[in-house]
Amino acid sequence: MAYDATLGVDEKMGSLFQPDALLPAQYLETFRRKAQLEPEKRLILAILEEAVHCFQKYVFVRDARGKTIFAAAEQWLMEETGDWIFSFDNVCDALGFNPSYVRQGLLRWKQVKRAERSKSKTGRGLRGFSSGHRETRRKVLSGRDHSSQGI
């Protein structure tokens, strides 16, 4: 709306708070434009989800294939200077995530999992047995298990 020099201050102020006339087609067009972006964002999110999934799933694998998958995911997630369109930083930016924050969260997750894993390995003297089997074996070896003796 163009302001006319002949309009008074009251008329100009009043026109600021007038609703804009909008045709239904114009209103719906705003949603149509947003909907066209959604598939692209879903694809970008799927890329990020797959990388995080591979990072978490294959973090402790021992086979060559799993190690390769983990290494590729970790390299992509931790690379800070990626200048190609689907680099981790660009994917996070497109989704509105802070790449450094996501990286820190993944590294923290990895540290916690490694600590849990080392604690479970060092805290248990009998490897290769499930926790229930370990306890039963400990009882039997220490002579505390009387169930097999009928007592």
C-alpha positions as protocol buffer text, in pm:
chain_id: "A"
residue {
  index: 1
  type: MET
  ca { x: 0 y: 0 z: 0 }
}
residue {
  index: 2
  type: ALA
  ca { x: 154 y: 330 z: -105 }
}
residue {
  index: 3
  type: TYR
  ca { x: 127 y: 614 z: 139 }
}
residue {
  index: 4
  type: ASP
  ca { x: -18 y: 932 z: -2 }
}
residue {
  index: 5
  type: ALA
  ca { x: 133 y: 1259 z: 113 }
}
residue {
  index: 6
  type: THR
  ca { x: -218 y: 1389 z: 174 }
}
residue {
  index: 7
  type: LEU
  ca { x: -291 y: 1128 z: 444 }
}
residue {
  index: 8
  type: GLY
  ca { x: -281 y: 1255 z: 799 }
}
residue {
  index: 9
  type: VAL
  ca { x: -80 y: 1095 z: 1081 }
}
residue {
  index: 10
  type: ASP
  ca { x: -389 y: 926 z: 1224 }
}
residue {
  index: 11
  type: GLU
  ca { x: -480 y: 776 z: 887 }
}
residue {
  index: 12
  type: LYS
  ca { x: -122 y: 652 z: 833 }
}
residue {
  index: 13
  type: MET
  ca { x: -109 y: 493 z: 1180 }
}
residue {
  index: 14
  type: GLY
  ca { x: -451 y: 334 z: 1130 }
}
residue {
  index: 15
  type: SER
  ca { x: -347 y: 179 z: 800 }
}
residue {
  index: 16
  type: LEU
  ca { x: -55 y: 0 z: 970 }
}
residue {
  index: 17
  type: PHE
  ca { x: -297 y: -212 z: 1171 }
}
residue {
  index: 18
  type: GLN
  ca { x: -540 y: -290 z: 892 }
}
residue {
  index: 19
  type: PRO
  ca { x: -547 y: -654 z: 778 }
}
residue {
  index: 20
  type: ASP
  ca { x: -401 y: -717 z: 438 }
}
residue {
  index: 21
  type: ALA
  ca { x: -642 y: -843 z: 177 }
}
residue {
  index: 22
  type: LEU
  ca { x: -527 y: -1185 z: 66 }
}
residue {
  index: 23
  type: LEU
  ca { x: -688 y: -1416 z: -182 }
}
residue {
  index: 24
  type: PRO
  ca { x: -721 y: -1784 z: -81 }
}
residue {
  index: 25
  type: ALA
  ca { x: -491 y: -1883 z: -368 }
}
residue {
  index: 26
  type: GLN
  ca { x: -223 y: -1645 z: -239 }
}
residue {
  index: 27
  type: TYR
  ca { x: -258 y: -1782 z: 114 }
}
residue {
  index: 28
  type: LEU
  ca { x: -230 y: -2144 z: 1 }
}
residue {
  index: 29
  type: GLU
  ca { x: 71 y: -2062 z: -218 }
}
residue {
  index: 30
  type: THR
  ca { x: 276 y: -1987 z: 93 }
}
residue {
  index: 31
  type: PHE
  ca { x: 220 y: -2342 z: 218 }
}
residue {
  index: 32
  type: ARG
  ca { x: 286 y: -2494 z: -123 }
}
residue {
  index: 33
  type: ARG
  ca { x: 631 y: -2338 z: -132 }
}
residue {
  index: 34
  type: LYS
  ca { x: 715 y: -2476 z: 211 }
}
residue {
  index: 35
  type: ALA
  ca { x: 586 y: -2822 z: 122 }
}
residue {
  index: 36
  type: GLN
  ca { x: 820 y: -2836 z: -177 }
}
residue {
  index: 37
  type: LEU
  ca { x: 1117 y: -2800 z: 56 }
}
residue {
  index: 38
  type: GLU
  ca { x: 1010 y: -3080 z: 288 }
}
residue {
  index: 39
  type: PRO
  ca { x: 1124 y: -3376 z: 75 }
}
residue {
  index: 40
  type: GLU
  ca { x: 1470 y: -3224 z: 41 }
}
residue {
  index: 41
  type: LYS
  ca { x: 1496 y: -3173 z: 416 }
}
residue {
  index: 42
  type: ARG
  ca { x: 1375 y: -3527 z: 477 }
}
residue {
  index: 43
  type: LEU
  ca { x: 1649 y: -3655 z: 247 }
}
residue {
  index: 44
  type: ILE
  ca { x: 1911 y: -3446 z: 423 }
}
residue {
  index: 45
  type: LEU
  ca { x: 1786 y: -3569 z: 760 }
}
residue {
  index: 46
  type: ALA
  ca { x: 1803 y: -3930 z: 635 }
}
residue {
  index: 47
  type: ILE
  ca { x: 2172 y: -3876 z: 549 }
}
residue {
  index: 48
  type: LEU
  ca { x: 2244 y: -3753 z: 900 }
}
residue {
  index: 49
  type: GLU
  ca { x: 2038 y: -4030 z: 1062 }
}
residue {
  index: 50
  type: GLU
  ca { x: 2221 y: -4300 z: 864 }
}
residue {
  index: 51
  type: ALA
  ca { x: 2562 y: -4162 z: 963 }
}
residue {
  index: 52
  type: VAL
  ca { x: 2469 y: -4147 z: 1331 }
}
residue {
  index: 53
  type: HIS
  ca { x: 2318 y: -4497 z: 1311 }
}
residue {
  index: 54
  type: CYS
  ca { x: 2637 y: -4640 z: 1157 }
}
residue {
  index: 55
  type: PHE
  ca { x: 2853 y: -4453 z: 1408 }
}
residue {
  index: 56
  type: GLN
  ca { x: 2659 y: -4598 z: 1701 }
}
residue {
  index: 57
  type: LYS
  ca { x: 2597 y: -4946 z: 1563 }
}
residue {
  index: 58
  type: TYR
  ca { x: 2949 y: -5022 z: 1446 }
}
residue {
  index: 59
  type: VAL
  ca { x: 3152 y: -4848 z: 1719 }
}
residue {
  index: 60
  type: PHE
  ca { x: 3273 y: -5178 z: 1872 }
}
residue {
  index: 61
  type: VAL
  ca { x: 3265 y: -5419 z: 1579 }
}
residue {
  index: 62
  type: ARG
  ca { x: 3557 y: -5643 z: 1506 }
}
residue {
  index: 63
  type: ASP
  ca { x: 3495 y: -5748 z: 1147 }
}
residue {
  index: 64
  type: ALA
  ca { x: 3654 y: -5558 z: 858 }
}
residue {
  index: 65
  type: ARG
  ca { x: 3325 y: -5456 z: 697 }
}
residue {
  index: 66
  type: GLY
  ca { x: 3189 y: -5307 z: 1018 }
}
residue {
  index: 67
  type: LYS
  ca { x: 3514 y: -5126 z: 1089 }
}
residue {
  index: 68
  type: THR
  ca { x: 3506 y: -4976 z: 741 }
}
residue {
  index: 69
  type: ILE
  ca { x: 3148 y: -4857 z: 786 }
}
residue {
  index: 70
  type: PHE
  ca { x: 3229 y: -4706 z: 1127 }
}
residue {
  index: 71
  type: ALA
  ca { x: 3543 y: -4535 z: 998 }
}
residue {
  index: 72
  type: ALA
  ca { x: 3353 y: -4379 z: 706 }
}
residue {
  index: 73
  type: ALA
  ca { x: 3074 y: -4255 z: 933 }
}
residue {
  index: 74
  type: GLU
  ca { x: 3315 y: -4121 z: 1192 }
}
residue {
  index: 75
  type: GLN
  ca { x: 3525 y: -3945 z: 929 }
}
residue {
  index: 76
  type: TRP
  ca { x: 3218 y: -3776 z: 780 }
}
residue {
  index: 77
  type: LEU
  ca { x: 3081 y: -3675 z: 1120 }
}
residue {
  index: 78
  type: MET
  ca { x: 3410 y: -3537 z: 1252 }
}
residue {
  index: 79
  type: GLU
  ca { x: 3529 y: -3355 z: 939 }
}
residue {
  index: 80
  type: GLU
  ca { x: 3503 y: -2982 z: 1009 }
}
residue {
  index: 81
  type: THR
  ca { x: 3632 y: -2843 z: 681 }
}
residue {
  index: 82
  type: GLY
  ca { x: 3392 y: -3009 z: 441 }
}
residue {
  index: 83
  type: ASP
  ca { x: 3315 y: -2774 z: 155 }
}
residue {
  index: 84
  type: TRP
  ca { x: 3096 y: -3004 z: -53 }
}
residue {
  index: 85
  type: ILE
  ca { x: 2718 y: -2978 z: -48 }
}
residue {
  index: 86
  type: PHE
  ca { x: 2654 y: -3286 z: 168 }
}
residue {
  index: 87
  type: SER
  ca { x: 2932 y: -3232 z: 420 }
}
residue {
  index: 88
  type: PHE
  ca { x: 2834 y: -3278 z: 783 }
}
residue {
  index: 89
  type: ASP
  ca { x: 2850 y: -2905 z: 852 }
}
residue {
  index: 90
  type: ASN
  ca { x: 2629 y: -2821 z: 553 }
}
residue {
  index: 91
  type: VAL
  ca { x: 2377 y: -3092 z: 642 }
}
residue {
  index: 92
  type: CYS
  ca { x: 2352 y: -2964 z: 997 }
}
residue {
  index: 93
  type: ASP
  ca { x: 2318 y: -2605 z: 876 }
}
residue {
  index: 94
  type: ALA
  ca { x: 2038 y: -2703 z: 638 }
}
residue {
  index: 95
  type: LEU
  ca { x: 1852 y: -2870 z: 924 }
}
residue {
  index: 96
  type: GLY
  ca { x: 1914 y: -2589 z: 1171 }
}
residue {
  index: 97
  type: PHE
  ca { x: 2150 y: -2791 z: 1395 }
}
residue {
  index: 98
  type: ASN
  ca { x: 2476 y: -2669 z: 1542 }
}
residue {
  index: 99
  type: PRO
  ca { x: 2740 y: -2905 z: 1394 }
}
residue {
  index: 100
  type: SER
  ca { x: 2982 y: -2859 z: 1687 }
}
residue {
  index: 101
  type: TYR
  ca { x: 2709 y: -2940 z: 1938 }
}
residue {
  index: 102
  type: VAL
  ca { x: 2609 y: -3257 z: 1751 }
}
residue {
  index: 103
  type: ARG
  ca { x: 2976 y: -3361 z: 1724 }
}
residue {
  index: 104
  type: GLN
  ca { x: 3032 y: -3306 z: 2095 }
}
residue {
  index: 105
  type: GLY
  ca { x: 2724 y: -3513 z: 2176 }
}
residue {
  index: 106
  type: LEU
  ca { x: 2842 y: -3800 z: 1959 }
}
residue {
  index: 107
  type: LEU
  ca { x: 3192 y: -3791 z: 2108 }
}
residue {
  index: 108
  type: ARG
  ca { x: 3046 y: -3783 z: 2459 }
}
residue {
  index: 109
  type: TRP
  ca { x: 2824 y: -4080 z: 2371 }
}
residue {
  index: 110
  type: LYS
  ca { x: 3126 y: -4271 z: 2241 }
}
residue {
  index: 111
  type: GLN
  ca { x: 3328 y: -4198 z: 2556 }
}
residue {
  index: 112
  type: VAL
  ca { x: 3044 y: -4316 z: 2780 }
}
residue {
  index: 113
  type: LYS
  ca { x: 3002 y: -4636 z: 2579 }
}
residue {
  index: 114
  type: ARG
  ca { x: 3376 y: -4705 z: 2590 }
}
residue {
  index: 115
  type: ALA
  ca { x: 3382 y: -4646 z: 2965 }
}
residue {
  index: 116
  type: GLU
  ca { x: 3085 y: -4879 z: 3013 }
}
residue {
  index: 117
  type: ARG
  ca { x: 3248 y: -5140 z: 2795 }
}
residue {
  index: 118
  type: SER
  ca { x: 3584 y: -5123 z: 2972 }
}
residue {
  index: 119
  type: LYS
  ca { x: 3412 y: -5127 z: 3311 }
}
residue {
  index: 120
  type: SER
  ca { x: 3216 y: -5438 z: 3218 }
}
residue {
  index: 121
  type: LYS
  ca { x: 3531 y: -5607 z: 3088 }
}
residue {
  index: 122
  type: THR
  ca { x: 3752 y: -5519 z: 3383 }
}
residue {
  index: 123
  type: GLY
  ca { x: 3479 y: -5561 z: 3643 }
}
residue {
  index: 124
  type: ARG
  ca { x: 3411 y: -5921 z: 3547 }
}
residue {
  index: 125
  type: GLY
  ca { x: 3685 y: -6176 z: 3586 }
}
residue {
  index: 126
  type: LEU
  ca { x: 3511 y: -6447 z: 3388 }
}
residue {
  index: 127
  type: ARG
  ca { x: 3480 y: -6345 z: 3026 }
}
residue {
  index: 128
  type: GLY
  ca { x: 3271 y: -6534 z: 2779 }
}
residue {
  index: 129
  type: PHE
  ca { x: 2989 y: -6605 z: 3023 }
}
residue {
  index: 130
  type: SER
  ca { x: 2666 y: -6411 z: 3060 }
}
residue {
  index: 131
  type: SER
  ca { x: 2620 y: -6235 z: 3394 }
}
residue {
  index: 132
  type: GLY
  ca { x: 2389 y: -6510 z: 3522 }
}
residue {
  index: 133
  type: HIS
  ca { x: 2637 y: -6780 z: 3423 }
}
residue {
  index: 134
  type: ARG
  ca { x: 2923 y: -6588 z: 3581 }
}
residue {
  index: 135
  type: GLU
  ca { x: 2746 y: -6560 z: 3914 }
}
residue {
  index: 136
  type: THR
  ca { x: 2653 y: -6929 z: 3913 }
}
residue {
  index: 137
  type: ARG
  ca { x: 3008 y: -7024 z: 3823 }
}
residue {
  index: 138
  type: ARG
  ca { x: 3148 y: -6803 z: 4099 }
}
residue {
  index: 139
  type: LYS
  ca { x: 2918 y: -6964 z: 4354 }
}
residue {
  index: 140
  type: VAL
  ca { x: 3012 y: -7311 z: 4242 }
}
residue {
  index: 141
  type: LEU
  ca { x: 3384 y: -7233 z: 4239 }
}
residue {
  index: 142
  type: SER
  ca { x: 3372 y: -7070 z: 4580 }
}
residue {
  index: 143
  type: GLY
  ca { x: 3164 y: -7350 z: 4730 }
}
residue {
  index: 144
  type: ARG
  ca { x: 2866 y: -7124 z: 4806 }
}
residue {
  index: 145
  type: ASP
  ca { x: 2625 y: -7299 z: 4572 }
}
residue {
  index: 146
  type: HIS
  ca { x: 2444 y: -7568 z: 4767 }
}
residue {
  index: 147
  type: SER
  ca { x: 2162 y: -7620 z: 4518 }
}
residue {
  index: 148
  type: SER
  ca { x: 2347 y: -7899 z: 4341 }
}
residue {
  index: 149
  type: GLN
  ca { x: 2411 y: -8077 z: 4673 }
}
residue {
  index: 150
  type: GLY
  ca { x: 2041 y: -8092 z: 4764 }
}
residue {
  index: 151
  type: ILE
  ca { x: 2077 y: -7868 z: 5070 }
}
